[in-house]
Amino acid sequence: MSNVSIVSRKIFDKHWTGGIHSKVKMNTHRIHRVAKLTGLSKDLVRVWERRYGLVKPLRSANRYREYTDEDVALLRFLREELDHGQTIGALALEGRDSLLQRMRASSIATTQDLQPHEHLLDELVSLLDPLDKSRFEQKLNGAVAVIPFEEAVHRILLPLQRRVGELWHEGRFNVATEHYVTKLIQQKLFSVMNQLPLNALGPPVLIACPEGEWHEIGAQAVAYIAAIRGCQVYYLGPNLPAPELLPFCERIKPDLVLLSLTEIRSDAAARRLLEELEQIATRWPVAIGGHGARVIEHLLQGGKIELLDDLDMLHNRLIALVTARMLAARG
Ligand code: B12
């Protein structure tokens, strides 16, 4: 096991077996749900645990096996590998760390496959007007709890933010309703991020929205994605003037500065922003992403600023950074 996964499991163990239940605990799943989520039988999952130890579930106070989201994802990955002709013996020899690396790298296709959960979104939106707080939160929490959190981000939380934002823009939801939902989504993303162990070996990555950009959820999703992949995330939120970033970068020496742009700017405004960012990019890698970044791609030519077109590109970029750091730490 890598240092990263040992640390993460130890901290997780502490939260779980020590009975310290924080308000939002990381998702864990009992074996019957794992069987449903992975398509593997309960018996097979237990046999693999005994023989190969690739997935060692935690134990709850009453000794039930408790599988983390990562365990579930790994079991799904093992099943796919077997479907492609691999043998479980060969996979066991490869080891958990290497399998996890390959699994993360192969999840590139998954963000595209993760379509919004439209029916659930319809139900959730109908509970917002008139607001039925307890049913809304019960439904949202229930839906988020039964699937791996990363899947919930793509299928439920981000689409919900878009829906509610659109309804506000159309004047069908008032500001209070929009703020209520936005804050709930933000709380969920941060709660899960706060449960992650600090990974001192991870690449430092700074994430923010530039000045004038108040749409924050894209940046928060990026922060979550970076944190879950083992980066040390410095999340600075919306509306951050680019010149303020320089001294901060000098302190933290980021492996990557990521900026989220949702709104479309005029070419003149975009040029001003890019000029400021170029100064940072002479010393640290800077990438921009989001809808407002894609439309100014033509202004990036000849400069040092990179465009990350979508979350799959982001995923690849982050995995490369994490891998480089891990290899450097091994010497
Ligand atoms: C939600 C929303 C809001 C919320 C914002 C809540 C918040 N605190 O973040 C509220 C209702 C408050 C809001 C307000 C405004 N909004 Co608004 N809003 C939206 C809406 C519906 C969704 C944007 C969003 O959050 N999407 C969720 C994210 C996660 O999805 P995404 O943007 O598609 O991003 C994906 C990728 O691009 C990627 N990504 C994002 N960032 C990054 C970064 C990197 C590095 C990478 C790799 C990837 C990446 O990740 C996401 C994953 O799928 C859009 C319309 C739409 N359907 O897109 C309008 C929209 C963006 N808003 C708009 C406007 C104009 C505003 C206001 C200025 C309106 C006003 N006059 O006050 C204000 C400004 C904000 C403020 N001052 O508060 C316009 C922008 C027009 C333009 N010029 O581009 C839009 C397009 C609506 C429209 N059709 O006119 N808004």
Residues whose N, C-alpha, C, O or C-beta is under 5 A from the ligand:
A	BS01	B12	L158 Q161 R162 G165 E166 W168 E178 T182 W214 H215 E216 I217 G218 A219 V222 L258 L259 S260 L261 T262 E263 I264 A287 I288 G289 G290 H291 L308 D310 L314
